[in-house]
Amino acid sequence: MPYQFQSIGGLLPWVIPIRSNDMKKIPMDKIEPGMKLAKPIMSKSGMVLLSEGTELTEKWIERIQDMDVDGIFIDAPAEQTLSKEDALAQLDSRFKLLLNEPRMADIKSILRKHIEGLYG
């Protein structure tokens, strides 16, 4: 019998606290020198004002603050929204009916290692 992957549909976004591209949007009053842009700052007409990867200096920060920008995306690890224990508990809960399926047990093991790796 072929596996019905829809039986675990939606598993990844709910169980694994994913770090999305290691970027975080921060308000203008939290910008500090040394931060790097994760996304370019664009004008309203679509022109790139500062490109992705630009390291912010005091001078750039002053210029950005003069622009009509409510926040910027910086390179930073995303904050985990679930505790490690909660993430592992959700993993166990979602796979409890599939324990007799060898491939599902393998998938669960891989996901468990991934979650544990996210939390160090």
C-alpha positions in Angstrom: 0.0 0.0 0.0 1.5 3.4 -1.0 2.1 5.9 1.7 -0.5 8.7 2.0 1.7 11.7 2.7 -1.4 13.8 3.2 -1.9 11.9 6.5 0.9 14.1 7.9 0.1 17.1 5.8 0.9 20.3 7.6 3.3 18.6 9.9 6.4 20.6 9.2 5.0 24.1 9.9 3.4 23.0 13.1 6.0 20.8 14.6 9.4 22.1 13.5 10.2 25.6 14.7 11.8 26.6 11.4 14.3 29.5 11.1 13.0 31.4 8.1 16.0 32.7 6.2 17.6 33.9 9.4 16.1 37.4 9.1 14.1 39.5 11.4 12.2 42.8 10.8 13.1 45.4 13.4 11.7 48.9 14.0 13.8 51.9 13.1 14.5 52.8 16.7 16.3 49.4 17.3 18.8 49.7 14.4 22.4 49.6 15.4 25.7 50.0 13.6 27.1 46.6 12.4 23.8 45.1 11.5 23.5 43.7 8.0 20.5 44.1 5.7 18.7 40.8 4.9 16.5 42.5 2.3 17.2 45.6 0.2 15.6 48.9 1.2 13.6 50.1 -1.8 12.1 53.4 -2.7 8.3 53.6 -3.4 9.2 53.6 -7.1 11.0 50.3 -6.7 14.6 51.6 -6.9 17.1 49.9 -4.6 18.4 52.4 -2.1 20.5 50.0 0.0 21.2 46.5 -1.2 20.9 43.2 0.7 24.1 42.5 2.7 24.9 46.2 3.4 26.5 46.6 6.8 24.9 49.6 8.6 27.0 52.4 9.8 26.0 55.5 11.8 25.8 57.4 8.5 23.6 54.8 6.8 21.3 54.7 9.9 20.9 58.5 9.8 19.9 58.3 6.1 17.5 55.4 6.7 15.8 57.3 9.5 15.2 60.2 7.1 13.4 57.8 4.7 9.7 56.9 5.1 10.5 53.3 6.3 8.8 51.7 9.3 11.4 49.0 9.7 14.1 46.9 8.0 15.0 43.3 7.7 18.3 42.4 9.2 20.3 39.2 9.2 19.5 37.6 12.6 18.4 34.2 13.8 14.7 34.0 14.1 13.4 33.6 17.6 12.0 30.2 18.5 8.3 30.4 19.3 8.1 26.9 20.8 10.2 25.4 23.6 12.2 22.4 22.7 10.0 20.3 25.0 6.8 21.5 23.3 8.2 20.9 19.8 9.2 17.3 20.7 5.8 16.7 22.4 4.0 17.9 19.2 6.2 15.6 17.2 5.4 12.6 19.4 1.7 13.5 19.3 1.5 13.7 15.5 3.4 10.4 15.0 1.8 8.3 17.7 -0.6 6.6 15.3 2.1 5.9 12.8 4.6 4.1 15.0 4.1 0.8 13.2 5.1 2.3 9.9 8.9 1.9 9.5 9.3 4.8 7.1 7.3 7.0 9.4 9.5 6.0 12.3 12.5 7.0 10.2 10.9 10.4 9.3 10.1 11.0 13.0 13.7 10.2 13.9 15.0 12.7 11.3 12.6 15.4 12.5 13.6 14.8 16.2 17.3 15.2 15.3 16.5 18.4 13.4 14.5 19.9 16.3 17.2 19.0 18.8 19.8 20.6 16.5 17.8 23.8 16.3 18.0 24.2 20.1 21.6 23.1 20.5 
